[in-house]
Amino acid sequence: DAGENVQPIKVRRIAGTDEFEIVFGRRRLRACLELGLPVNGIIEELDDAQSFVEMARENRNRADLSAWEQGEMYKDALDSGLFPSQRQLAARLGVNQGSVSQAISLADLPPSVVRAFSSPLELQFRFAPLLQSALAKDAELVIKEANEIAALQPGISAQAVMNRLLAVGSREEEALKPYF
């Protein structure tokens, strides 16, 4: 309605070039381009870590990133060396280190466990310690069960997935007890 994006995107110059990289606002840019509208933007000189911090803050303020998406984002930042530790990453983002740790635990789950859920977006922070504990107890059985769950069509609820994965290796009567 405004004829342009009301909230500007942010870009940074790629070192040594006349090209720019989007820090945040990819969807706004795409929407403007698809509609043939001008794009308002802010150019700022940022290093990689500053760029990540600004992108992460913008994402947290704009949309509810799932716990798993946050974990993927945090893990990528650590793996690429933007921050030397989870503690420093959490401090720069102004978030709780425990939340960063749990999110990364979700991102570190074996792919078969993630596929057991209808979508990785169903993974919640509170699942992380429970799933990590089950995997520590018997990863082979948990992964086998996850593969069986993933093969079910249609998929089952996240709670049902958790109950099945956590029940692996438990006594039969314990397996019937819901975990939440």
Salt bridges, closest charged atoms under 4 A:
GLU21 OE1 - ARG12 NE 2.56
GLU44 OE1 - LYS10 NZ 2.80
ASP48 OD1 - ARG12 NH2 2.77
GLU54 OE1 - LYS10 NZ 2.54
GLU58 OE2 - ARG28 NH2 2.48
GLU58 OE2 - ARG62 NE 2.61
ASP79 OD2 - LYS75 NZ 3.30
ASP108 OD1 - LYS75 NZ 3.69
GLU145 OE2 - ARG164 NE 2.70
GLU148 OE2 - LYS144 NZ 3.93
GLU173 OE2 - ARG171 NE 3.51
GLU174 OE2 - ARG171 NH2 3.77
GLU174 OE1 - LYS177 NZ 3.75
